[in-house]
Amino acid sequence: MKPPPPQPQPQGRGGGHGGGALGWRAFASLLAAAVVALALLCIFYGAAFAPSIRSGAAAHPRRLGFRDRETEVLPPDDLVLSSIPVCDARHSELIPCLDRALHYRLRLRLNLSLMEHYERHCPPAPRRLNCLIPPPDGYQVPIRWPRSRDEVWKANIPHTHLAAEKSDQRWMVVNGDKINFPGGGTHFHTGADKYIVHLAQMLNFPNGKLNNGGNVRNVLDVGCGVASFGAYLLSHDILAMSLAPNDVHENQIQFALERGIPATLGVLGTRRLPYPSRSFEMAHCSRCRIDWLQRNGILLLEVDRVLRPGGYFVYSSPEAYALDPFNRKIWRQMSDLARRMCWKVASKKNQTVIWAKPLTNGCYMRREPGTRLPMCKRDDDPDAAWNVPMKACLTPYSMRVNKVKGSGLLPWPQRLTAPPPRLEELGISSDNFSEDNEIWHSRVTRYWKHMKSEIQKDSFRNVMDMSANLGGFAASLSKKDVWVMNVVPLMESGKLKVIYDRGLMGTIHNWCESFSTYPRTYDLLHAWRLFSEIEKQGCSLEDLLIEMDRILRPHGYAIIRDKATIVNYIKKLLPALRWDDWTFEVKPKKDALSSGDERVLIVRKKLWDQRLQDL
């Protein structure tokens, strides 16, 4: 028989032995307190080292991708991203959505003959390099406009192969620590300025001015090289969208932007250019190395889509003048293609031919039934231009355009502030358009007053309005020596045609993705309500800030106008971005475009100490 269990002994008021009930309770309390303390410690360090609470990828510092679409509340102040790593130096010229190394990593099956490998292919969230792009060794603040048109720092774009390859064509010349641009090109060795006058004379425009009294304002320069043609058009009051791919001459657009010339990366491949129909008065191809005859002329039909009624296509190439059988054959085929598109030769002299697009639908209606190059179907939207496949068809004019025999636009600069005809397609009244102009003029005036103590007359050249609306911000800068890339977010893409009708330039973009430009491209970024819209789409604010850092030049500025909660959150991220060199915040005056509690945050990006790259 087992002995009975020991009975608990009564304890007096004066205490007792440690093995009693009170001792066990004290031990349990201490144990619980230790567990709570350990949990709090884990939460603290988890928050300190997590790269992005809102990105949904806190466990991996390289994945600041899309945030949870159901999460609409900003994180607590103590959970804000505290640091962002610096990319390896080999990424100093990274363009995430035009990174050819990505093609191989993702094993994309691209048709090289159709130039698909030069089109946009963005990395999925797990493969995004969410780090700050470092400048190259020896980087200096860019030379200011207008000097930059003719010279840039070699250290900023340390690539001289174009200078050697094009030495006989005077594209560029290496001169000590600088690269000079004499103004030459493949087809205009004597200079772009003389070539431009020659084109004006071919078209019998007055005074050798290619702008034809303000009637030629927007030009698309395809295969632009280092954009000297666009650079010299500026003195004619012509704004050129200089376009070239990131191809074997991969740095040509980088040189153009460093010079302060409007330019963008792009290619005529399988997708439409990101511009609405009837955007340009002239398109230009000077030895642009494009096979215009391929796929039933689909590339030339894309040029036709973006040309205005009566617009010109300038073609300077051996096919236009060479007498050998090979080039004669190509010329006959080009002429036949142009005829079937209803283009007529406006002028042909020496090495250049200029075709003109018809003003009305008359020629289209008179074509023989079954003519190759059919008319586009009625349900085809010619203004749809974001990730839309090209179509081998002709776009007819609307009844209004056909009736007025043209775009109905005033000459430049009157068209900048006059309500354009296509406003009515957006349901916007002339009064609302005029009010928008007045508001943005007032806003921009105040922006400049806020920055007056920090900026110089030549502080800005390359400007981007990241959410451009109707182009009012850019129009208010028309008297300053700047050019503005008006970016219309995908959800508002219809507004871009109004921007082009005003004589401005721009593009469509989805800001959940990276922009097609080199790092260190712009001197000033303006973002109005953009972060609020990005949040509604479920995309990461951190990703957008990192992208802004990539395309902003050191000593460049960002103007962020948004809700107070958004601005407060962004301010807490500035140390991680190293944008805390100079900041200014103000509650703006309310106007008809204001919504709720807005704030304006102006911030300047530092020029990094090179040693930070290794930290």
C-alpha positions as CSV (number, residue, x, y, z in Angstrom):
1,M,0.0,0.0,0.0
2,K,1.3,3.4,-0.9
3,P,1.6,6.0,1.8
4,P,-0.8,8.8,1.7
5,P,0.3,12.0,-0.1
6,P,1.7,14.7,2.1
7,Q,-0.8,17.3,3.2
8,P,-0.2,21.0,2.7
9,Q,1.0,22.8,5.8
10,P,-0.8,25.9,6.9
11,Q,1.3,29.1,6.6
12,G,1.3,31.9,9.0
13,R,1.1,35.6,8.2
14,G,4.8,36.0,8.6
15,G,5.8,34.1,5.4
16,G,6.6,30.5,4.6
17,H,8.7,28.2,2.4
18,G,9.4,29.0,-1.3
19,G,7.7,25.8,-2.5
20,G,4.3,27.0,-1.4
21,A,1.4,28.2,-3.6
22,L,2.5,31.8,-3.5
23,G,5.9,30.9,-4.8
24,W,4.5,29.0,-7.7
25,R,2.3,32.0,-8.6
26,A,5.3,34.3,-8.5
27,F,7.3,32.0,-10.7
28,A,4.4,31.8,-13.3
29,S,4.1,35.6,-13.3
30,L,7.8,36.0,-13.9
31,L,7.7,33.5,-16.7
32,A,4.7,35.2,-18.4
33,A,6.4,38.6,-18.1
34,A,9.5,37.1,-19.8
35,V,7.5,35.7,-22.7
36,V,5.7,39.1,-23.2
37,A,9.1,40.9,-23.1
38,L,10.5,38.5,-25.7
39,A,7.5,39.0,-28.0
40,L,7.8,42.7,-27.8
41,L,11.5,42.5,-28.6
42,C,10.8,40.4,-31.6
43,I,8.1,42.8,-32.8
44,F,10.5,45.8,-32.4
45,Y,13.4,44.2,-34.3
46,G,11.0,42.8,-36.9
47,A,9.8,46.3,-37.6
48,A,13.2,47.8,-37.6
49,F,14.6,45.4,-40.2
50,A,11.5,44.8,-42.3
51,P,12.0,46.6,-45.7
52,S,8.4,47.5,-46.3
53,I,5.3,46.8,-44.3
54,R,3.0,47.9,-47.1
55,S,4.7,46.0,-49.8
56,G,3.7,42.6,-48.7
57,A,7.3,41.4,-49.0
58,A,8.9,42.3,-45.7
59,A,10.8,39.1,-45.5
60,H,12.9,39.9,-48.6
61,P,14.7,43.3,-48.8
62,R,14.7,43.2,-52.7
63,R,11.0,42.8,-53.0
64,L,9.1,46.0,-52.6
65,G,6.4,45.0,-55.0
66,F,2.7,45.4,-55.0
67,R,1.0,46.0,-51.7
68,D,-2.1,44.2,-50.4
69,R,-5.0,45.7,-52.3
70,E,-7.3,45.3,-49.3
71,T,-4.9,47.3,-47.0
72,E,-5.9,50.9,-47.1
73,V,-4.4,52.2,-43.9
74,L,-0.9,53.6,-43.7
75,P,1.4,51.8,-41.3
76,P,2.2,53.2,-37.9
77,D,5.1,55.7,-37.7
78,D,7.4,53.2,-36.1
79,L,7.0,50.8,-39.0
80,V,8.1,53.1,-41.8
81,L,10.9,51.8,-44.0
82,S,14.1,52.8,-42.3
83,S,16.7,52.1,-45.0
84,I,17.0,51.2,-48.7
85,P,20.1,49.4,-50.0
86,V,22.3,50.8,-52.7
87,C,22.5,48.8,-55.9
88,D,25.8,47.4,-57.2
89,A,27.8,49.8,-59.3
90,R,27.1,47.6,-62.4
91,H,23.5,48.8,-62.3
92,S,24.3,52.5,-62.6
93,E,22.5,52.7,-65.9
94,L,19.7,50.3,-65.2
95,I,16.4,50.7,-67.0
96,P,14.3,48.0,-65.3
97,C,11.7,47.5,-68.1
98,L,14.3,47.6,-70.9
99,D,16.9,45.4,-69.3
100,R,18.0,42.9,-71.9
101,A,19.6,40.7,-69.2
102,L,16.1,40.2,-67.9
103,H,15.1,38.5,-71.2
104,Y,17.6,35.8,-70.6
105,R,16.8,35.3,-66.9
106,L,13.1,35.0,-67.7
107,R,13.8,33.0,-70.8
108,L,11.5,35.1,-72.9
109,R,10.9,33.9,-76.4
110,L,11.1,37.1,-78.4
111,N,11.1,37.6,-82.1
112,L,14.3,39.4,-82.8
113,S,13.3,40.2,-86.4
114,L,10.3,42.1,-85.1
115,M,12.4,44.1,-82.6
116,E,10.5,42.6,-79.6
117,H,13.6,42.5,-77.6
118,Y,13.8,46.3,-77.7
119,E,10.2,46.7,-76.4
120,R,9.2,47.0,-72.7
121,H,9.4,43.8,-70.6
122,C,9.1,44.6,-66.9
123,P,10.5,42.3,-64.2
124,P,7.9,40.6,-62.0
125,A,7.8,41.6,-58.3
126,P,10.2,38.9,-57.1
127,R,12.9,40.0,-59.6
128,R,12.7,43.8,-58.9
129,L,15.9,45.4,-57.7
130,N,14.5,47.7,-55.1
131,C,17.6,49.5,-54.4
132,L,19.0,53.0,-55.0
133,I,20.8,53.4,-58.3
134,P,24.4,54.8,-57.7
135,P,25.9,57.3,-60.0
136,P,29.0,56.3,-62.0
137,D,32.5,57.0,-60.6
138,G,33.4,60.7,-61.0
139,Y,29.8,61.8,-61.7
140,Q,29.3,65.6,-61.7
141,V,26.3,67.8,-61.7
142,P,25.4,68.1,-65.4
143,I,26.4,71.1,-67.4
144,R,23.5,73.6,-67.6
145,W,21.5,74.5,-70.7
146,P,22.2,76.0,-73.2
147,R,25.9,75.0,-72.9
148,S,24.8,71.4,-72.5
149,R,23.5,71.3,-76.1
150,D,27.1,71.2,-77.2
151,E,29.0,69.6,-74.4
152,V,28.6,67.1,-71.5
153,W,30.8,65.6,-68.8
154,K,32.4,62.4,-70.1
155,A,32.3,60.9,-66.5
156,N,28.5,61.1,-66.5
157,I,28.2,58.9,-69.6
158,P,31.5,57.1,-69.8
159,H,30.9,55.7,-73.3
160,T,33.0,56.8,-76.2
161,H,32.3,54.1,-78.7
162,L,29.9,56.3,-80.6
163,A,32.5,59.0,-81.0
164,A,34.8,56.5,-82.7
165,E,32.1,54.7,-84.7
166,K,30.6,58.0,-86.0
167,S,33.8,60.1,-86.2
168,D,33.2,60.8,-89.9
169,Q,29.7,61.9,-89.3
170,R,30.4,64.4,-86.5
171,W,27.9,63.0,-84.0
172,M,30.2,63.6,-81.1
173,V,33.9,64.2,-80.3
174,V,35.8,63.3,-77.1
175,N,37.6,66.4,-75.8
176,G,39.5,65.8,-72.5
177,D,37.0,65.4,-69.7
178,K,34.1,66.4,-71.9
179,I,32.2,65.1,-75.0
180,N,31.3,67.7,-77.6
181,F,28.5,67.6,-80.1
182,P,29.3,69.5,-83.4
183,G,25.7,69.1,-84.6
184,G,26.3,66.6,-87.3
185,G,24.5,63.4,-88.2
186,T,24.6,60.5,-90.5
187,H,22.8,62.4,-93.2
188,F,23.7,66.0,-92.4
189,H,27.5,66.1,-92.0
190,T,27.5,69.9,-92.4
191,G,25.2,70.4,-89.5
192,A,21.6,69.9,-88.5
193,D,20.9,73.6,-88.6
194,K,21.6,73.8,-92.4
195,Y,19.7,70.6,-93.0
196,I,16.6,72.0,-91.3
197,V,16.7,75.2,-93.4
198,H,17.0,73.0,-96.5
199,L,13.8,71.1,-95.5
200,A,12.0,74.4,-95.1
201,Q,13.1,75.5,-98.5
202,M,12.0,72.2,-100.0
203,L,8.5,72.9,-98.7
204,N,8.6,76.6,-99.7
205,F,8.0,77.7,-96.1
206,P,8.7,81.4,-95.5
207,N,12.1,82.7,-94.2
208,G,13.7,79.2,-94.1
209,K,11.7,78.4,-90.9
210,L,10.5,74.9,-90.7
211,N,7.7,75.8,-88.3
212,N,5.8,77.5,-91.2
213,G,4.4,80.3,-89.1
214,G,3.6,78.1,-86.1
215,N,1.7,75.5,-88.1
216,V,4.5,72.9,-87.6
217,R,5.0,72.5,-83.9
218,N,5.3,68.7,-82.9
219,V,7.8,66.5,-84.7
220,L,8.5,62.8,-84.2
221,D,12.2,62.0,-85.0
222,V,12.5,58.2,-85.5
223,G,16.0,56.8,-85.0
224,C,17.3,60.1,-83.8
225,G,20.9,59.3,-82.9
226,V,22.1,61.8,-80.3
227,A,19.1,64.0,-81.2
228,S,21.0,66.9,-82.8
229,F,18.1,67.3,-85.3
230,G,15.7,67.9,-82.3
231,A,18.3,70.2,-80.6
232,Y,18.4,72.6,-83.5
233,L,14.7,72.5,-84.1
234,L,14.2,74.3,-80.8
235,S,15.4,77.6,-82.4
236,H,12.5,77.2,-84.9
237,D,9.9,76.9,-82.1
238,I,9.5,73.2,-82.9
239,L,9.3,70.6,-80.2
240,A,10.6,67.1,-81.3
241,M,10.0,63.8,-79.6
242,S,13.4,62.2,-80.4
243,L,12.9,58.5,-80.3
244,A,15.4,55.6,-80.5
245,P,15.7,52.1,-79.0
246,N,18.3,50.9,-76.5
247,D,20.0,49.0,-79.3
248,V,23.6,48.6,-80.5
249,H,23.9,52.4,-80.1
250,E,22.5,52.0,-76.6
251,N,23.6,55.3,-75.1
252,Q,22.3,57.6,-77.8
253,I,19.2,58.6,-75.9
254,Q,21.2,58.9,-72.7
255,F,23.5,61.4,-74.5
256,A,20.4,63.3,-75.7
257,L,18.9,63.6,-72.3
258,E,22.2,64.6,-70.7
259,R,22.4,67.4,-73.3
260,G,18.9,68.6,-72.2
261,I,17.1,67.7,-75.5
262,P,13.6,66.2,-75.4
263,A,14.1,62.4,-76.1
264,T,12.7,59.1,-75.1
265,L,13.5,55.4,-75.5
266,G,11.2,53.6,-77.9
267,V,11.1,51.3,-80.9
268,L,8.8,50.6,-83.9
269,G,8.4,46.9,-83.2
270,T,5.1,45.1,-82.6
271,R,3.3,47.6,-80.3
272,R,1.9,51.0,-81.0
273,L,3.9,54.0,-79.9
274,P,2.5,55.5,-76.7
275,Y,1.0,58.5,-78.4
276,P,-2.6,59.1,-79.5
277,S,-3.6,59.5,-83.1
278,R,-2.9,62.8,-84.9
279,S,-0.2,64.0,-82.5
280,F,2.5,65.2,-84.8
281,E,2.7,67.6,-87.8
282,M,5.8,65.9,-89.1
283,A,7.7,62.6,-88.8
284,H,11.4,62.4,-89.7
285,C,13.6,59.5,-90.6
286,S,17.2,60.2,-91.6
287,R,19.1,57.0,-92.2
288,C,17.0,55.5,-89.4
289,R,17.7,51.9,-90.5
290,I,14.1,50.9,-90.4
291,D,12.6,48.5,-92.9
292,W,9.4,50.3,-93.8
293,L,8.3,47.6,-96.2
294,Q,8.1,44.8,-93.7
295,R,4.8,43.2,-92.7
296,N,2.7,45.0,-95.3
297,G,4.1,48.4,-94.3
298,I,2.8,48.1,-90.7
299,L,5.5,50.4,-89.4
300,L,4.8,53.2,-91.8
301,L,1.1,52.8,-91.0
302,E,1.9,53.4,-87.4
303,V,3.6,56.7,-88.4
304,D,0.5,57.5,-90.4
305,R,-1.6,56.9,-87.3
306,V,0.2,59.6,-85.3
307,L,0.5,62.1,-88.1
308,R,-2.0,64.9,-88.3
309,P,-4.1,65.6,-91.4
310,G,-1.8,67.1,-94.0
311,G,1.2,66.0,-91.9
312,Y,4.7,65.4,-93.5
313,F,7.0,62.4,-93.5
314,V,10.6,63.4,-94.2
315,Y,12.6,60.5,-95.5
316,S,16.4,61.1,-96.1
317,S,17.9,57.8,-97.2
318,P,19.9,56.3,-100.1
319,E,16.7,54.7,-101.5
320,A,15.4,58.2,-102.3
321,Y,18.3,59.0,-104.7
322,A,20.6,56.1,-105.4
323,L,20.5,54.7,-108.9
324,D,21.7,51.1,-108.4
325,P,19.2,48.3,-109.0
326,F,18.9,47.3,-105.3
327,N,18.0,50.8,-104.1
328,R,15.8,51.5,-107.1
329,K,13.7,48.5,-106.3
330,I,13.2,49.6,-102.7
331,W,12.3,53.1,-103.9
332,R,9.6,51.7,-106.2
333,Q,8.1,49.6,-103.4
334,M,8.2,52.6,-101.0
335,S,6.5,54.8,-103.6
336,D,3.8,52.2,-104.2
337,L,3.2,51.8,-100.4
338,A,2.9,55.6,-100.0
339,R,0.5,55.8,-102.9
340,R,-1.8,53.1,-101.4
341,M,-1.7,55.1,-98.1
342,C,-2.9,58.2,-100.1
343,W,0.4,60.0,-99.4
344,K,1.6,62.4,-102.1
345,V,5.1,63.6,-102.7
346,A,5.3,67.2,-101.5
347,S,8.9,67.7,-102.5
348,K,11.9,65.6,-103.6
349,K,15.4,66.9,-103.9
350,N,18.8,65.2,-103.9
351,Q,18.8,62.8,-101.0
352,T,15.5,63.6,-99.4
353,V,11.8,63.0,-100.2
354,I,8.9,64.6,-98.3
355,W,5.5,63.0,-98.4
356,A,2.2,64.6,-97.2
357,K,-0.7,62.9,-95.6
358,P,-4.2,63.7,-97.0
359,L,-6.4,66.4,-95.4
360,T,-9.6,64.5,-95.8
361,N,-11.1,61.0,-96.4
362,G,-11.6,61.7,-100.1
363,C,-8.6,59.6,-101.3
364,Y,-9.5,56.7,-99.0
365,M,-13.0,56.6,-100.4
366,R,-11.7,56.6,-104.0
367,R,-9.4,53.6,-103.6
368,E,-10.1,50.5,-105.6
369,P,-12.0,47.8,-103.7
370,G,-9.7,45.2,-102.2
371,T,-6.7,47.6,-102.2
372,R,-4.0,46.2,-99.8
373,L,-3.8,48.2,-96.6
374,P,-7.5,48.1,-95.6
375,M,-9.2,50.8,-93.6
376,C,-9.3,50.1,-89.8
377,K,-12.6,48.8,-88.4
378,R,-15.0,51.2,-86.8
379,D,-14.5,49.7,-83.4
380,D,-10.8,50.3,-83.5
381,D,-9.7,53.1,-81.2
382,P,-6.8,54.9,-82.9
383,D,-6.0,56.7,-79.6
384,A,-5.5,53.4,-77.6
385,A,-1.7,53.3,-77.4
386,W,-0.6,51.5,-74.2
387,N,0.6,48.0,-74.9
388,V,-1.6,47.8,-78.0
389,P,-0.5,45.7,-80.9
390,M,0.1,47.6,-84.2
391,K,-2.4,47.1,-86.9
392,A,-1.8,47.0,-90.7
393,C,-4.7,49.3,-91.5
394,L,-5.4,53.0,-92.3
395,T,-7.2,55.1,-89.8
396,P,-9.9,57.4,-91.4
397,Y,-10.8,60.8,-90.1
398,S,-13.8,61.6,-88.0
399,M,-16.7,63.5,-89.7
400,R,-15.5,66.7,-87.9
401,V,-11.9,66.4,-89.1
402,N,-13.0,65.5,-92.6
403,K,-15.3,68.6,-92.7
404,V,-12.8,71.1,-91.5
405,K,-10.0,69.6,-93.7
406,G,-7.5,69.4,-90.9
407,S,-7.0,69.4,-87.2
408,G,-8.5,72.9,-86.7
409,L,-5.6,74.0,-84.5
410,L,-4.3,77.5,-84.2
411,P,-0.7,78.2,-84.9
412,W,1.9,78.1,-82.1
413,P,1.9,79.7,-79.6
414,Q,-1.8,80.6,-79.7
415,R,-2.7,76.9,-79.5
416,L,-1.1,76.6,-76.1
417,T,-3.9,78.4,-74.3
418,A,-6.8,78.2,-76.8
419,P,-9.3,75.4,-76.1
420,P,-8.4,72.6,-78.5
421,P,-11.2,70.9,-80.6
422,R,-10.7,67.5,-79.1
423,L,-11.7,68.8,-75.6
424,E,-15.3,67.9,-76.5
425,E,-14.3,64.2,-76.9
426,L,-13.4,64.3,-73.2
427,G,-16.6,66.1,-72.2
428,I,-14.6,69.1,-70.9
429,S,-15.9,72.6,-71.5
430,S,-13.9,75.6,-72.7
431,D,-14.6,77.4,-69.5
432,N,-13.2,74.5,-67.4
433,F,-10.1,74.4,-69.6
434,S,-9.5,78.1,-69.2
435,E,-10.0,77.8,-65.4
436,D,-7.5,74.9,-65.3
437,N,-4.9,77.1,-67.0
438,E,-5.4,79.9,-64.5
439,I,-5.2,77.6,-61.5
440,W,-1.9,76.0,-62.7
441,H,-0.4,79.4,-63.5
442,S,-1.1,80.4,-59.9
443,R,0.2,77.2,-58.5
444,V,3.4,77.2,-60.5
445,T,4.1,80.8,-59.6
446,R,3.9,79.8,-55.9
447,Y,6.1,76.8,-56.4
448,W,8.8,79.0,-57.8
449,K,8.5,81.4,-54.9
450,H,8.9,78.6,-52.4
451,M,12.1,77.4,-54.2
452,K,13.4,80.9,-54.9
453,S,16.1,80.9,-52.2
454,E,17.5,77.6,-53.5
455,I,17.4,77.6,-57.3
456,Q,19.2,79.5,-60.0
457,K,17.8,80.6,-63.4
458,D,19.3,77.5,-65.0
459,S,18.6,75.0,-62.3
460,F,16.0,73.1,-64.4
461,R,16.1,71.9,-68.0
462,N,14.5,68.4,-68.1
463,V,11.1,68.5,-66.3
464,M,8.5,65.7,-65.9
465,D,4.9,66.2,-64.9
466,M,4.1,62.7,-63.7
467,S,0.3,63.2,-63.6
468,A,-0.2,65.8,-66.2
469,N,-4.0,66.1,-66.5
470,L,-4.5,68.7,-69.3
471,G,-0.9,70.0,-69.4
472,G,-1.6,73.1,-67.3
473,F,1.7,72.7,-65.3
474,A,3.8,72.5,-68.5
475,A,1.9,75.4,-70.1
476,S,2.7,77.6,-67.1
477,L,6.4,76.9,-67.7
478,S,6.3,77.9,-71.4
479,K,8.3,81.1,-70.9
480,K,11.1,79.3,-69.0
481,D,14.0,77.6,-70.8
482,V,12.7,74.1,-70.0
483,W,11.0,71.3,-71.7
484,V,8.3,69.1,-70.0
485,M,7.5,65.4,-70.5
486,N,3.8,65.3,-69.7
487,V,3.0,61.8,-68.4
488,V,-0.6,60.9,-68.5
489,P,-1.4,57.9,-66.3
490,L,-3.0,55.0,-68.1
491,M,-6.4,55.5,-66.5
492,E,-6.6,59.0,-68.0
493,S,-4.9,58.3,-71.3
494,G,-7.5,60.2,-73.4
495,K,-6.1,63.5,-72.0
496,L,-2.9,63.1,-73.9
497,K,-4.4,64.1,-77.2
498,V,-5.3,67.5,-75.6
499,I,-1.7,67.9,-74.5
500,Y,-0.4,67.4,-78.0
501,D,-3.1,69.7,-79.5
502,R,-1.7,72.4,-77.2
503,G,1.7,72.0,-78.8
504,L,3.2,70.2,-75.8
505,M,4.6,66.7,-75.6
506,G,4.1,63.6,-73.5
507,T,3.4,59.9,-73.2
508,I,1.1,57.4,-71.5
509,H,2.4,55.4,-68.6
510,N,1.4,53.0,-65.8
511,W,3.2,54.1,-62.7
512,C,3.0,50.7,-61.2
513,E,5.9,50.0,-63.6
514,S,9.3,51.6,-64.2
515,F,9.5,54.5,-66.8
516,S,11.4,54.0,-70.0
517,T,14.4,56.3,-69.4
518,Y,17.9,56.2,-68.1
519,P,18.8,57.0,-64.5
520,R,19.6,60.6,-63.6
521,T,17.4,62.0,-66.5
522,Y,15.2,64.8,-65.0
523,D,16.0,68.0,-63.0
524,L,12.4,68.4,-61.7
525,L,9.6,65.9,-61.0
526,H,6.1,67.1,-60.3
527,A,3.6,64.6,-58.8
528,W,0.0,65.8,-58.2
529,R,-2.3,63.3,-56.5
530,L,-0.2,60.5,-58.1
531,F,0.6,58.7,-54.8
532,S,-3.1,58.7,-53.9
533,E,-4.0,57.1,-57.2
534,I,-1.2,54.6,-57.0
535,E,-2.4,53.6,-53.6
536,K,-5.9,53.0,-55.0
537,Q,-4.5,50.7,-57.6
538,G,-2.8,48.6,-54.8
539,C,0.7,49.5,-55.9
540,S,3.6,50.4,-53.6
541,L,4.4,54.0,-52.7
542,E,7.9,52.9,-51.8
543,D,8.4,51.5,-55.3
544,L,7.3,54.7,-56.8
545,L,9.7,56.8,-54.7
546,I,12.6,54.5,-55.6
547,E,11.7,54.9,-59.2
548,M,11.6,58.7,-58.8
549,D,15.0,58.5,-57.2
550,R,16.3,56.5,-60.2
551,I,15.2,59.1,-62.8
552,L,16.0,62.2,-60.8
553,R,19.3,63.9,-61.2
554,P,21.5,64.6,-58.1
555,H,20.6,68.2,-56.9
556,G,17.2,67.7,-58.7
557,Y,13.9,68.5,-57.1
558,A,10.6,66.8,-56.6
559,I,7.3,68.6,-56.0
560,I,4.8,66.3,-54.4
561,R,1.3,67.6,-54.0
562,D,-1.1,65.1,-52.3
563,K,-3.1,64.3,-49.2
564,A,-1.6,65.3,-45.8
565,T,-1.4,61.6,-44.7
566,I,0.5,60.7,-47.8
567,V,2.9,63.6,-47.6
568,N,3.5,62.8,-43.9
569,Y,4.4,59.2,-44.7
570,I,6.7,60.3,-47.6
571,K,8.6,62.7,-45.3
572,K,9.4,59.8,-43.0
573,L,11.0,57.9,-46.0
574,L,13.3,60.8,-47.0
575,P,16.2,59.7,-44.8
576,A,16.0,56.2,-46.4
577,L,16.1,57.8,-49.9
578,R,18.8,60.3,-48.9
579,W,16.5,63.1,-50.1
580,D,16.9,65.1,-46.9
581,D,19.3,67.7,-48.2
582,W,16.6,70.5,-48.4
583,T,12.9,70.2,-47.9
584,F,10.0,72.6,-47.8
585,E,6.4,71.9,-46.8
586,V,3.3,74.2,-47.0
587,K,-0.4,73.9,-46.9
588,P,-1.5,75.3,-50.3
589,K,-4.2,77.8,-51.0
590,K,-7.4,76.0,-51.9
591,D,-8.7,76.2,-55.5
592,A,-11.2,74.5,-57.7
593,L,-8.7,71.5,-58.3
594,S,-8.0,71.0,-54.6
595,S,-9.5,67.9,-52.9
596,G,-9.6,67.6,-49.1
597,D,-6.6,68.3,-46.9
598,E,-3.7,68.7,-49.4
599,R,0.0,69.5,-48.7
600,V,2.9,70.5,-51.0
601,L,6.2,68.9,-50.3
602,I,9.3,70.1,-52.2
603,V,12.5,68.1,-51.7
604,R,15.9,68.1,-53.2
605,K,18.0,65.0,-53.9
606,K,21.6,64.8,-52.7
607,L,24.7,64.1,-54.7
608,W,25.9,61.1,-52.9
609,D,29.2,60.7,-51.3
610,Q,30.7,57.9,-53.4
611,R,31.7,56.0,-50.3
612,L,28.0,55.4,-49.5
613,Q,27.9,52.9,-52.3
614,D,29.9,50.4,-50.4
615,L,28.0,50.7,-47.1
